[in-house]
Amino acid sequence: MSTARSIRDDVAAGRVSAVEVCRQALARIDQVNPVLNAFNTVSHERALARAAAVDAKRAAGQPLGALAGVPIAVKDNICTREVRTTASSRILATYVPPYDATVVTRLDAADAVIVGKTNCDEFAMGSSNENSAFGPVRNPWALTHTPGGSSGGSAAAVAAGCVPLALGSDTGGSIRQPASFCGVVGLKPTYGRVSRYGLLAFASSLDQIGPFSRTVDDAALALSVMAGADTWDATSSPEPVAAWTDAPVPSVEGLRIGVPRRFTHEGVDAQVSQAFDRALAQFEALGATLVDVELPHAPYGVPAYYLVCTAEASSNLARYDGVKYGYRSPAAANGLKAMYTHTRSEGFGAEVKRRIMLGTYVLSAGYYDAYYLKAQQVRTLLRTDYEQAFERVDLVAMPTSPLPPFALGEKTDDPLQMYLADIFTVSANLAGLPAVSIPCGVADGAQGTRLPLGVQLTGRAFDESTLLRAAGAFERATSWHTLQPPAVAGIAPS
């Protein structure tokens, strides 16, 4: 599939109709989704009607939006009016929101065409997309492997050529890790840069919506549409939105890139380390200066994150009780306590229940100071580490994941090992910083599989411009983003 920018330009110039583009996207989804399970809902009729409206707007001579005719997939924890939004949970399996999330409203205003809702880990809780009530998503590069989580469906949809853009949410790496595992670009904006209104909350102080794309330019285009203050979200920032799409040819000349070498080489897969070192050499060859930095509290990011996020999840998910909307257990006829107990026990999956229980525990009397408060103190220390590093550098580089994409089922019996896979991504969420994952290599897997790898750049708060500039320069100098996932390349129409 073409890039979002080229589709927009072709639709605006009349070289192709939005309906034609939409039909191509829907046909590709119908081809690969039975294999990938990337979509929970595909809105054929609604999408075609929307595309026809874009064509009618152009025919009437009206100006078109920045994403005119571009097919977009939306993670299934972002509310879409009159389209089922499940968070990949049984408890919301039939929920149809009466309103749109702010990002969806802004996509509509930009004349985008939303084609469906993508599968994810239940309530965005997971790193492998195996926690979905609708089954796991498979990696387009190797169908036996995870696409990453929690936004695995969105990453897989972009990698497989279903759509040029998809939205995900990132609480501890849920955009960047799937982007790395699927060989695409994944951008987590600064906390507050994009409205969270209409995002089904997991951990409110960490969640952020961002785009997946095949190119950095498309990610910048999507961000320019979604970003900005929102009166419906008190945590959204009034910080001015930069003209990211009007930036000059990207260059890293003169940029200082910090490398926390001790942190990034301990317990990291050998092929990941080699690809990361090659990426650093590429940045240096392009004119950047590599600077050794220390993030002394980064190793404590995972335990701090899993205390903060579970505590907030315990609070946020208390609303799903069978009273007003969502699943209600038949046992509700036996009384209020039975309704609460059975609805939540039957409606939530194992990982969500695990995190609710952990969060309730750390917030309980006698344990709050020892766990939740201590985690928030570590969070402050980690934010200070980055502030000190940014006194010397413009960006910080790390591998996106310490390991290549792993096989489905490989880590499901060991939650701790699954949590440790987030070691390089959680710190950006804890500190509220923008970060991007871009393709930087391919690892050799078992039985001849080839598995994509990503490098992560983290920037100063609200400095997405420098982040996108560096990522764009790397992309222009390499060809990793052009590789096609082999596992779905030959799938014929169903």
C-alpha positions as CSV (number, residue, x, y, z in Angstrom):
1,M,0.0,0.0,0.0
2,S,1.1,3.6,-0.7
3,T,2.0,6.0,2.0
4,A,-0.6,8.1,3.7
5,R,0.8,11.3,2.1
6,S,0.8,9.9,-1.4
7,I,-2.7,8.6,-1.0
8,R,-3.8,12.0,0.3
9,D,-2.1,13.8,-2.6
10,D,-3.6,11.4,-5.3
11,V,-7.1,11.7,-3.9
12,A,-6.8,15.5,-3.7
13,A,-5.5,15.7,-7.3
14,G,-8.2,13.3,-8.6
15,R,-5.7,10.7,-9.7
16,V,-7.6,8.1,-7.7
17,S,-10.8,8.1,-5.8
18,A,-11.1,7.6,-2.0
19,V,-13.6,4.8,-2.7
20,E,-11.0,3.0,-4.9
21,V,-8.4,3.3,-2.1
22,C,-10.9,2.2,0.5
23,R,-11.9,-0.9,-1.5
24,Q,-8.2,-1.9,-1.9
25,A,-7.7,-1.6,1.9
26,L,-10.8,-3.6,2.7
27,A,-9.9,-6.3,0.2
28,R,-6.4,-6.6,1.7
29,I,-7.9,-6.8,5.2
30,D,-10.3,-9.6,4.0
31,Q,-7.3,-11.4,2.6
32,V,-5.0,-11.4,5.6
33,N,-7.2,-11.0,8.6
34,P,-8.3,-14.7,8.7
35,V,-4.6,-15.5,9.2
36,L,-3.4,-12.5,11.3
37,N,-6.5,-11.8,13.5
38,A,-5.5,-8.2,13.5
39,F,-9.0,-6.7,13.4
40,N,-11.9,-7.2,15.8
41,T,-14.3,-5.2,13.7
42,V,-14.1,-4.3,10.0
43,S,-16.5,-1.5,9.0
44,H,-17.0,-2.2,5.2
45,E,-20.2,-0.2,4.6
46,R,-19.4,2.6,6.9
47,A,-15.9,3.0,5.5
48,L,-17.1,3.0,1.9
49,A,-19.8,5.6,2.7
50,R,-17.2,7.8,4.3
51,A,-14.9,7.4,1.3
52,A,-17.8,8.3,-1.0
53,A,-18.4,11.5,1.1
54,V,-14.7,12.5,0.6
55,D,-15.0,12.0,-3.1
56,A,-18.2,14.1,-3.1
57,K,-16.5,16.8,-1.2
58,R,-13.7,17.0,-3.8
59,A,-16.2,16.9,-6.7
60,A,-18.0,19.9,-5.1
61,G,-14.7,21.8,-5.1
62,Q,-14.5,21.9,-1.3
63,P,-11.0,21.9,0.3
64,L,-9.9,18.5,1.6
65,G,-8.3,17.6,4.9
66,A,-4.8,16.6,5.6
67,L,-5.7,12.8,5.5
68,A,-8.2,12.9,2.7
69,G,-9.1,9.4,1.7
70,V,-6.5,7.7,3.8
71,P,-7.6,4.4,5.3
72,I,-6.9,4.2,9.0
73,A,-7.3,1.5,11.6
74,V,-8.0,2.3,15.2
75,K,-7.1,0.3,18.2
76,D,-10.2,-1.2,19.8
77,N,-9.7,0.7,23.1
78,I,-10.4,4.0,21.4
79,C,-14.1,4.9,21.3
80,T,-15.8,5.2,17.9
81,R,-19.5,6.3,17.8
82,E,-21.8,3.6,16.6
83,V,-18.9,1.2,16.1
84,R,-18.3,-1.6,18.6
85,T,-15.4,-0.8,21.0
86,T,-14.4,-3.8,23.1
87,A,-10.9,-3.2,24.5
88,S,-10.6,-6.9,23.4
89,S,-12.4,-7.8,26.6
90,R,-15.4,-10.1,27.1
91,I,-16.8,-7.5,29.5
92,L,-17.2,-5.0,26.6
93,A,-17.8,-7.5,23.8
94,T,-21.1,-5.8,22.8
95,Y,-20.3,-2.2,23.8
96,V,-21.1,0.5,21.2
97,P,-20.1,4.0,22.3
98,P,-22.5,6.9,21.8
99,Y,-19.5,9.2,21.2
100,D,-16.2,9.5,19.4
101,A,-12.8,9.9,21.0
102,T,-11.2,13.3,20.3
103,V,-8.6,11.7,18.0
104,V,-11.4,10.1,16.0
105,T,-13.2,13.4,15.7
106,R,-10.0,15.0,14.4
107,L,-9.4,12.2,11.9
108,D,-12.9,12.7,10.6
109,A,-12.3,16.4,10.3
110,A,-9.1,15.6,8.3
111,D,-11.2,13.4,5.9
112,A,-9.6,10.2,6.9
113,V,-11.5,6.9,6.4
114,I,-11.6,4.6,9.4
115,V,-11.9,1.0,8.1
116,G,-12.0,-0.9,11.4
117,K,-10.9,-1.6,15.0
118,T,-7.8,-3.6,15.8
119,N,-7.2,-6.4,18.2
120,C,-5.1,-5.7,21.3
121,D,-4.2,-7.1,24.7
122,E,-7.3,-6.8,26.9
123,F,-7.6,-3.2,28.2
124,A,-4.1,-2.7,26.7
125,M,-2.5,-5.0,29.4
126,G,0.2,-7.1,27.8
127,S,3.3,-7.2,25.7
128,S,2.4,-10.0,23.2
129,N,-1.3,-9.5,22.2
130,E,-2.1,-12.9,23.7
131,N,-4.3,-11.5,26.4
132,S,-7.2,-10.7,24.0
133,A,-10.6,-12.2,24.5
134,F,-10.7,-12.6,20.7
135,G,-7.5,-14.6,20.3
136,P,-3.9,-13.6,19.7
137,V,-2.7,-11.5,16.7
138,R,0.0,-13.2,14.6
139,N,3.1,-11.4,13.4
140,P,3.1,-10.8,9.6
141,W,6.8,-11.7,9.6
142,A,6.4,-15.1,11.2
143,L,2.9,-16.4,12.0
144,T,4.2,-18.4,14.9
145,H,5.5,-15.3,16.7
146,T,3.9,-12.4,18.6
147,P,3.5,-9.0,16.9
148,G,4.1,-7.4,20.3
149,G,1.6,-5.7,22.6
150,S,-0.6,-4.3,23.5
151,S,-1.3,-2.6,20.1
152,G,-0.3,-5.7,18.1
153,G,-3.3,-5.5,15.8
154,S,-2.5,-2.0,14.7
155,A,1.2,-2.8,14.1
156,A,0.3,-6.0,12.2
157,A,-2.3,-4.1,10.1
158,V,0.3,-1.6,8.9
159,A,3.1,-4.1,8.4
160,A,0.8,-6.4,6.3
161,G,-0.2,-3.5,4.0
162,C,-3.9,-3.3,5.2
163,V,-3.6,0.4,6.0
164,P,-0.8,3.0,5.8
165,L,-1.7,4.4,9.3
166,A,-3.1,3.0,12.5
167,L,-3.7,4.3,16.0
168,G,-2.5,2.6,19.1
169,S,-2.1,3.5,22.8
170,D,1.1,3.4,24.7
171,T,1.1,3.0,28.5
172,G,4.5,1.3,28.9
173,G,5.7,0.6,25.3
174,S,2.5,-0.6,23.7
175,I,3.1,1.4,20.5
176,R,6.9,1.2,20.3
177,Q,7.4,-2.5,21.1
178,P,4.8,-3.8,18.5
179,A,6.4,-1.3,16.0
180,S,9.8,-2.9,16.6
181,F,8.4,-6.5,16.4
182,C,6.5,-5.7,13.1
183,G,9.2,-3.6,11.4
184,V,7.2,-0.3,11.3
185,V,7.4,3.1,12.8
186,G,5.7,3.7,16.1
187,L,5.5,7.1,17.8
188,K,4.5,7.8,21.5
189,P,4.0,11.5,21.8
190,T,4.7,13.5,24.9
191,Y,2.1,12.9,27.7
192,G,-0.6,15.6,27.1
193,R,0.3,16.2,23.5
194,V,-2.7,14.1,22.2
195,S,-6.0,14.1,24.0
196,R,-7.0,10.9,25.9
197,Y,-10.7,11.7,25.8
198,G,-12.4,8.5,24.5
199,L,-9.5,6.2,25.3
200,L,-10.6,3.5,27.6
201,A,-8.4,4.2,30.6
202,F,-5.8,1.7,31.8
203,A,-3.3,3.9,33.7
204,S,-4.3,7.5,33.3
205,S,-1.0,9.1,34.2
206,L,0.8,6.9,31.6
207,D,-1.6,6.4,28.7
208,Q,-1.0,8.2,25.4
209,I,-2.4,7.7,21.9
210,G,0.0,7.6,18.9
211,P,0.4,6.5,15.3
212,F,1.9,3.5,13.5
213,S,3.1,4.0,9.9
214,R,5.5,2.7,7.3
215,T,7.4,6.0,7.3
216,V,8.4,8.7,9.7
217,D,6.8,11.3,7.5
218,D,3.4,9.6,7.8
219,A,3.8,9.4,11.6
220,A,4.4,13.2,11.6
221,L,1.4,13.7,9.4
222,A,-0.9,11.8,11.7
223,L,0.5,13.5,14.8
224,S,-0.1,16.9,13.2
225,V,-3.8,16.0,12.8
226,M,-4.3,14.5,16.3
227,A,-2.2,16.8,18.5
228,G,-3.4,19.8,20.4
229,A,-5.3,20.9,23.5
230,D,-8.7,19.5,24.2
231,T,-11.3,20.9,26.6
232,W,-12.6,17.3,27.2
233,D,-9.2,16.2,28.6
234,A,-7.9,18.2,31.5
235,T,-4.4,16.6,31.1
236,S,-4.0,17.7,27.5
237,S,-1.4,20.4,27.0
238,P,-1.9,23.9,25.5
239,E,1.6,23.6,24.1
240,P,1.6,24.9,20.5
241,V,1.5,22.2,17.8
242,A,4.5,22.5,15.5
243,A,4.4,22.2,11.7
244,W,6.1,18.8,11.7
245,T,5.0,18.0,8.1
246,D,6.6,21.2,6.9
247,A,10.1,20.5,8.3
248,P,13.1,20.7,5.9
249,V,15.0,17.6,4.8
250,P,15.7,15.7,8.0
251,S,19.3,15.7,9.3
252,V,21.1,14.8,12.4
253,E,24.0,17.0,11.7
254,G,25.1,18.6,15.0
255,L,22.7,16.5,17.1
256,R,24.0,14.9,20.3
257,I,22.6,11.5,20.9
258,G,23.0,10.1,24.4
259,V,23.7,6.4,24.8
260,P,23.3,4.7,28.3
261,R,25.7,1.9,27.3
262,R,25.8,0.0,30.6
263,F,22.0,-0.1,30.7
264,T,21.6,-1.1,27.1
265,H,24.0,-4.0,27.0
266,E,23.0,-5.9,30.1
267,G,20.8,-8.9,29.4
268,V,20.2,-7.9,25.8
269,D,20.0,-10.4,23.0
270,A,23.2,-10.5,20.9
271,Q,21.5,-9.8,17.6
272,V,19.6,-6.9,19.2
273,S,22.9,-5.4,20.5
274,Q,24.6,-5.8,17.1
275,A,21.7,-4.1,15.3
276,F,21.7,-1.3,17.9
277,D,25.5,-0.7,17.6
278,R,25.1,-0.5,13.8
279,A,22.3,2.0,14.2
280,L,24.5,4.1,16.4
281,A,27.3,4.0,13.8
282,Q,24.8,5.1,11.2
283,F,23.7,8.1,13.2
284,E,27.4,9.0,13.8
285,A,28.1,8.6,10.0
286,L,25.2,11.0,9.4
287,G,26.8,13.7,11.5
288,A,25.5,13.1,15.0
289,T,27.8,13.0,18.0
290,L,27.4,10.0,20.4
291,V,27.7,10.9,24.1
292,D,27.8,8.4,26.9
293,V,25.1,9.2,29.5
294,E,23.9,7.5,32.7
295,L,20.3,6.7,33.6
296,P,21.1,5.3,37.0
297,H,17.4,4.6,38.0
298,A,16.3,3.1,34.7
299,P,16.8,-0.5,35.9
300,Y,14.1,0.2,38.5
301,G,11.7,1.4,35.8
302,V,9.9,-2.0,35.4
303,P,9.1,-2.5,39.1
304,A,8.0,1.2,39.5
305,Y,5.9,1.0,36.3
306,Y,4.1,-2.2,37.4
307,L,3.2,-0.7,40.7
308,V,1.9,2.6,39.3
309,C,0.1,1.1,36.3
310,T,-1.6,-1.7,38.3
311,A,-2.7,0.8,41.0
312,E,-4.3,3.0,38.4
313,A,-5.8,0.1,36.6
314,S,-7.4,-1.1,39.8
315,S,-9.1,2.3,40.1
316,N,-10.0,2.8,36.5
317,L,-11.5,-0.7,35.9
318,A,-13.7,-0.5,39.0
319,R,-16.4,1.0,36.7
320,Y,-16.9,-2.3,34.9
321,D,-19.3,-3.9,37.4
322,G,-22.4,-5.0,35.4
323,V,-24.5,-2.1,36.6
324,K,-24.7,0.5,33.7
325,Y,-23.1,-1.0,30.6
326,G,-21.0,-3.9,29.4
327,Y,-21.3,-7.6,30.4
328,R,-23.6,-8.6,33.3
329,S,-23.4,-12.1,34.6
330,P,-26.6,-14.2,34.8
331,A,-25.7,-14.7,38.5
332,A,-26.8,-11.0,39.0
333,A,-30.3,-12.4,39.8
334,N,-28.8,-13.7,43.1
335,G,-28.1,-10.2,44.4
336,L,-25.7,-7.3,44.3
337,K,-22.6,-9.1,45.6
338,A,-23.2,-12.0,43.2
339,M,-23.5,-9.5,40.3
340,Y,-20.2,-7.8,41.1
341,T,-18.3,-11.0,41.8
342,H,-19.5,-13.0,38.8
343,T,-19.6,-10.2,36.3
344,R,-16.0,-9.2,37.0
345,S,-14.7,-12.8,37.4
346,E,-16.4,-13.9,34.1
347,G,-15.8,-10.7,32.2
348,F,-12.1,-10.0,32.8
349,G,-9.3,-12.2,31.6
350,A,-6.5,-13.6,33.7
351,E,-4.0,-10.9,33.1
352,V,-6.5,-8.1,33.8
353,K,-7.5,-9.8,37.0
354,R,-3.9,-10.2,38.0
355,R,-3.2,-6.5,37.6
356,I,-6.4,-5.4,39.4
357,M,-5.5,-7.6,42.3
358,L,-1.9,-6.3,42.4
359,G,-3.1,-2.7,42.1
360,T,-5.7,-3.1,44.9
361,Y,-3.0,-4.6,47.1
362,V,-0.5,-1.8,46.6
363,L,-3.1,0.8,47.3
364,S,-4.4,-0.9,50.5
365,A,-3.9,0.4,54.0
366,G,-0.5,-0.4,55.3
367,Y,1.0,-1.0,51.9
368,Y,0.5,2.3,50.1
369,D,3.6,3.9,51.4
370,A,5.8,0.9,51.0
371,Y,4.8,0.3,47.4
372,Y,2.8,2.9,45.5
373,L,4.4,5.9,47.1
374,K,7.9,4.4,46.7
375,A,7.2,3.8,43.0
376,Q,6.2,7.4,42.5
377,Q,9.4,8.5,44.2
378,V,11.4,6.3,41.8
379,R,9.4,7.8,39.0
380,T,10.6,11.3,40.1
381,L,14.2,10.1,40.2
382,L,13.9,8.6,36.7
383,R,12.5,11.9,35.4
384,T,15.4,13.7,37.0
385,D,17.9,11.3,35.3
386,Y,16.5,12.3,31.9
387,E,16.5,16.0,32.8
388,Q,20.2,15.7,33.6
389,A,20.9,13.7,30.5
390,F,19.2,16.4,28.3
391,E,21.5,19.0,29.7
392,R,24.2,17.3,27.6
393,V,22.3,15.7,24.7
394,D,19.3,16.2,22.4
395,L,18.1,12.6,22.3
396,V,18.6,9.3,24.1
397,A,19.0,6.1,22.1
398,M,18.2,2.6,23.2
399,P,17.1,-0.7,21.7
400,T,13.3,-0.7,21.6
401,S,13.2,-4.3,23.0
402,P,15.9,-6.3,24.7
403,L,15.0,-9.3,22.5
404,P,13.6,-10.1,19.0
405,P,9.9,-11.1,18.5
406,F,9.3,-14.2,20.6
407,A,7.1,-17.2,19.8
408,L,3.5,-17.2,20.8
409,G,3.1,-19.0,24.0
410,E,6.8,-18.7,24.9
411,K,6.3,-16.4,27.9
412,T,2.6,-16.7,28.8
413,D,3.4,-19.0,31.8
414,D,6.0,-16.5,33.2
415,P,4.5,-13.0,33.6
416,L,7.7,-11.7,35.1
417,Q,9.7,-12.5,32.0
418,M,6.9,-10.9,29.9
419,Y,7.1,-7.7,32.1
420,L,10.9,-7.5,31.7
421,A,10.5,-7.2,28.0
422,D,9.3,-3.6,28.6
423,I,12.6,-2.6,30.3
424,F,13.6,0.0,27.6
425,T,10.2,1.4,26.9
426,V,8.6,2.1,30.3
427,S,10.9,4.9,31.3
428,A,9.5,7.3,28.6
429,N,6.0,6.8,30.0
430,L,7.0,7.3,33.6
431,A,8.8,10.5,32.6
432,G,6.1,11.6,30.2
433,L,8.5,12.0,27.3
434,P,8.1,11.5,23.5
435,A,9.7,8.4,22.0
436,V,9.7,6.7,18.6
437,S,10.7,3.2,17.4
438,I,12.1,2.9,13.9
439,P,13.2,-0.3,12.0
440,C,17.0,-0.8,12.3
441,G,17.6,-4.5,11.4
442,V,16.5,-8.0,11.1
443,A,17.3,-11.0,13.3
444,D,17.7,-14.6,12.3
445,G,15.1,-16.8,14.1
446,A,14.4,-20.5,14.2
447,Q,13.5,-22.4,11.0
448,G,14.8,-19.7,8.8
449,T,12.5,-16.9,10.1
450,R,13.6,-13.3,9.7
451,L,12.4,-11.1,12.6
452,P,12.5,-7.2,12.6
453,L,14.3,-5.1,15.2
454,G,13.8,-1.5,16.2
455,V,15.9,1.3,17.7
456,Q,14.2,3.7,20.1
457,L,14.8,7.5,20.4
458,T,13.6,9.5,23.3
459,G,13.4,13.2,23.3
460,R,12.7,16.2,25.6
461,A,9.1,16.9,26.5
462,F,7.2,18.4,23.6
463,D,10.2,18.2,21.4
464,E,8.7,15.8,18.8
465,S,10.4,17.9,16.1
466,T,13.9,16.8,17.0
467,L,12.7,13.2,17.5
468,L,11.1,13.1,14.1
469,R,14.0,14.9,12.5
470,A,16.5,12.3,13.7
471,A,14.2,9.3,12.9
472,G,13.6,10.7,9.4
473,A,17.3,11.1,8.7
474,F,18.0,7.5,9.8
475,E,15.1,6.3,7.6
476,R,16.4,8.2,4.5
477,A,19.8,6.6,5.0
478,T,18.7,3.0,5.4
479,S,16.3,0.6,3.8
480,W,14.9,-1.4,6.8
481,H,11.5,0.3,6.6
482,T,11.1,-0.9,3.0
483,L,11.3,-4.6,3.8
484,Q,8.1,-6.6,3.4
485,P,6.9,-9.2,5.9
486,P,7.3,-12.6,4.1
487,A,4.6,-14.5,6.0
488,V,1.7,-12.6,4.4
489,A,3.3,-11.7,1.1
490,G,1.7,-14.6,-0.8
491,I,-1.7,-14.7,0.9
492,A,-4.4,-14.9,-1.9
493,P,-7.9,-13.5,-1.6
494,S,-10.2,-15.6,0.4
